[in-house]
């Protein structure tokens, strides 16, 4: 009988300006089977310490003396790309900071409450250990250091496509694009959407994210994209030039209203451990839009979306999954491929062009 080889132990380094928080986080990670190589009160102390033995994952606070967490994250991604899990109270109070961190290359985040912090730090179910383990398997890439931390200026948008306009680009939508993603999805979705023109078909997206963060995510994308991007509201129409992001803590489904598509935003049980769930969205798209839809599964952990994408393919939709080489975590796309739901396997930088080509071809059919 072949002896079982033990999996390599995950290592982590904790950077936080509070000595109490560092102590509790280190104890929590150690109790979860993660080897803590060291701790530091700020990035300038952390950097030389980490040189002795580089960690698999860095657990990083945002607000610290001398160098803030976002600046250190940029340095890591530019000089030695390493999976980072953000852990800060600021990620709860200012969701825009979280979006910036994820866009800069952080793999995941865990929010520390302002009240009851000691109980949170002692709670093994707070998600930190799971986040660090998941981050350890992520593929992070070199990102050129940005000169400033200022947010992007909003792009001018014609009045016909302004947020809240009655008809953004058209009175009806003949084609719908559905996208699902999880870990690494903030960067992946940004890459896809910023490459699309304002005339692109209506898009519905599920990105695994808790309440309060999807609104900030949509606002960030809206400032970067030619298309209008908003957090979905119950009854919102899906029209050309508009992107709807499923709100955290709610499922989103596509529905038909006469000749129009709208979304239903509803509460409900977790599906595949998630709410919103990609499968919930994709199944509704298969039922309502059939061959008038395109579905894509992007980077993410788990299998949410794989079965829904297969239903979309069976209904006649064009389907694809992001390829392994460009994924941060090749979990959801791998399962979509394994089940046969993805007719195409595409690199991230090729997905936007494929979406436009496919939607155009289907519309002309």
N, C-alpha and C positions, 0 to 999 in steps of 0.2 A: 504494500500500500504506500503510495507516494505521500510523504509528509506534507502537511499544509504549511505554506509559507506565509508568515504573518505580514500583513500590510504595513508599509512604512508609517511610522507615527507622524502625525501632523504637528508641525512646530509653529509657534506664533510669537510675536513681539507686541507688547502693549505700550501705546504712547498716549498719555493722559496727564493733564497738569495736576490732578487731585491724587494725593498719595492714598487716600482711602479708596477711591475708585480703582486705582491701579492694583491695590492689594486684593480687592474683592473680585475684579475681573480675572486676575491671575489665578486665584483659587477656584473660581468657577470653571475656567478653561481646563485647569489641571484635573478637577473632578470629572470633567467630561472626556478625559483621556487625551487631552492636547498638551503637548510639552511647551511650556512657556520659557523661551530662551532668555527673556529679560524684559525689563520695563524702563520707561524714561518719562520725565516730566514734560519734555518738549522735543520737537524734531531735531534740534541741534545737538541735544544730548543723545538722542536715539541713533543718529547716523553712524558715529564711530563705534558704538556698542554693537550695532548690527553687523559690522564688518567682520567681527570675529567668527560668527556663524549666522549666515543669512537665513531668516525665517521663511517658511512657506507662505505665511499670511501675516499682514500687519493690521492690528486693531487700532484704529486711529480716532482720536477726538478731533473736534473742529477748532474750538477756541482755546488757544494756548499762548503762553508768552513767547516772544522773540520770533516765532514762525508759526502761522496758523496751519491747520490741518489741510486745507485746500492747497496751499502753496507747497506743503511737503508732498502731497499726493502728486502734484505736477512734477516735482523733482524725481520722485520714484518712477513715474511713467516715462520720464525723459532719460533717466540715467540707468535705472535697473528695474524694469517692469516687474511688479510684485502684486499679487492679489491683495486688495485692501478691503477691510470691512469697517465702515464708518460707525462710530458709536458715540453719540452725543445728544445732549438735550436740545441743541440747536436744530437737529434734524427734525424734531417734532414741532418746535415753535416756528421755524422758518423752513418750510418744505422746499422752497426755492434753493436753499443751500444744499439740500440732499440731491436735488436734480442736477445741480452744478457738479457735485462730487461724483455722481454716477456718470455724467457726461464726460468728466475728466478721467474716468477710468476705474473708479471704485466698483467693486463687484457687487457689494450688498451693503445694507445698513441695518442697524439696530438702534432704536430710540430709547434713551434713558429718560424716565419721567422726572419732572422737577420736584414732585412730591412722592414720598415713599421710595426714594432711591435705594436705601439700604435693603429693603425687602426685594426690590427688583434685582439687585445685584446678587442676592442670595438665592434667587429662584432659578433653578436649572432649566425651567421650561420657557425662559424669556427669549429663546431663539438665538442667542449668541453662539453657543457651541455648534448648533446646526449650520449657522451662517458661515462660521469659520471652516468647518469641514467641507461645505460646498465650495467655498472660495478656494480652498487648497487645490481643487481639481480644475480651476478655471484657467483659460488661456488669456493672458493679458499681453498686450503688445506695446512696443515703443511708441510713445506719443511725443511729438516735438513740444518743448516747453513753450507755454504761451507768455507773452510779455506782460499782460495785465490780467486782472481778474474781473474787469468790468463786463456786465452782461451785454449781449449783442443788441444793437439798435433795431427796433421794429422795422420790418421792410414795408415800404408803401404798398398798399393793395388797392386796386381799382374799387370804386364805390360799389360796383355790382357784386364784388366778392367780399365786401366788408363783413365782419362778424355781425350776425343778426339780420343780414339782408334777406329779403323774402325769397329770392331765387338764386342766391350765390352765382351759379353759372347757368342753370337751366331749370325749367319748371318740373321736369321729370328726370328720373335716373333709370337708364336702361341697363347699366352694369354696376356691380358692387364689388369692391375689393375688400377682403377680410384678412386681417393679419393678427397672429397670436405670438406672444413672446413672454419670456420671463427673465432669468438672470442674464445680464448683458444686453437686454432688450432696449434699454434707454438709448445707448449708443447706436444699436442696430436700426431702430426705428428712425432715429434722427438722420442716419445715413440714407435711408430709403426715401423718407419724405422730403428732405431738402433737395433731392435730385428730381422731384416731380414738378411739372408745371401747374399753374393754377387751374388749368383746364382738365386736369386728370379726373377720372371717375371718382365718385364718392367712396370713402374708405371708412371702415369700422374696425376698431382695434381693441384687443384685450391685452394689456400688459399687467402681469401680476404685480400689484402694488396696493398697499393699505389705504383706507380712507384718508383724506386730506392731502395726499401726495399726487393723486392723479390730476387734480386741478392745476397744481404747479407744473406738472409735466406738460399738460396741454398748453399752458401759458408760455412755457419756454419754447415749445415747438411752434406755436403760433408766431412768435417773434422771429423765428428762423426760416419759416417755410413760405412759399408762394401761396399755398393753399391755406384756407381758414382751418384752424385746429381749435377744437373746444372739448371740454369734458361733456359727455353726453347727458342730456336731460330726457326724461320720458316724453316721447312724442316727437323728438327731433327728426327732421327729414334728412334722408341720405341723398345728397345731390352732388353733382359735379362741382369740384372745387372745395369740398368740405371733408374734413376728417373728424370723426367722433371717437373719443377715447372713453372706454367703459369706466365709470366711476368706481373707485375702490370701495369694497364692501357691498357691491351690488352686481347682479348679473345683467348682461345686456343681450337682447335678442333682436333680430331683424324681423320686421313684420311688413305685410303688404297693406296699403291703404288705397284702394282703387288702383290707379296707375302709378302710385308713388310707393317708395320704400320709406319706412320710419323705423325708429328703434324704440323698444320697450325696455325701460330700466326698472328692475324689480329686485326685491329682497328674496331670499331663499336659502336653502341649505348649501353648504360647501359641496362643490363638485370637483373630484380629483384633488381634494384638500384646498381648493381655491374658490374665491369669490371676489372678483369676477373669474369665470372659467372660460377658457378658449373653446372647449368642447360645446358649452352651452351656446356660444355665439355661432360657431361653425355649423352646428346642427340646424339652427334656425335659418342660416343662410342657405343651406342645402335645400331645406323645405320651401323657402319663399322665393329664392332667386334661381336655383338650379343651374342651368348652363349659362345664365347671365351673370355669373359670379366667378371670381378668381380668389383662391385661398393660398396663404403662405404661412408656414410655421418658421419662426426665427429662433435664435439662440434661447436656451432655457433648460432648467433642470426638471426632470420628471417626464411624464407622458401626456400632460394635458394638451388637447388639440389633435392628437394623432387619430383618434377614432372619428372626431368631427370632420377632419380633413378627408378621411376615407369616405364618409358620407357625402361630402361635397363632390368628390371625384365620381362617385357612383351616380350622382345627380347630374353629371355632365359638366361640372365646373373645371376650369384649368387649375391645377394645384402644383405647389412646389415647396421645397424645404431648403433652408440655408445649408450650405455644405459645411463639413466638419472643420476644414482648415480656417474658415473665417468666423466660426462660432466661439464665443467665450465659454459656453458649456454646451456640448453636443449631446443633449439629452432628449428634449422635445423633438428636434428635427430627426434624430436617429430613430425614435419610435414611429414617427410619421412615415419614414422610409421603410422601416421594418414591416409595418402593417400594410404597406402598399398604397397609402394615401397620397404620397407625393409622386406625381408624374415626372417632375423635374427636380434636379438637385443643382442649386445655383450658388455661386459666390455672392457675398453680400453686395459688392459693388455692381453686380449684374442684375440685381432684383428689380430695381426701379425701371430699367429699360424693358425687362421682360414683362412687367406689369402693364406698361403702356402698349407694348406690342400685342400682348395677349388680349387686353381689353379692346383694342382696335380691331383685331381680327375677329373676335367674337361679335362685336357690334356690327361688323360688316357681313357676318354670316347670315 
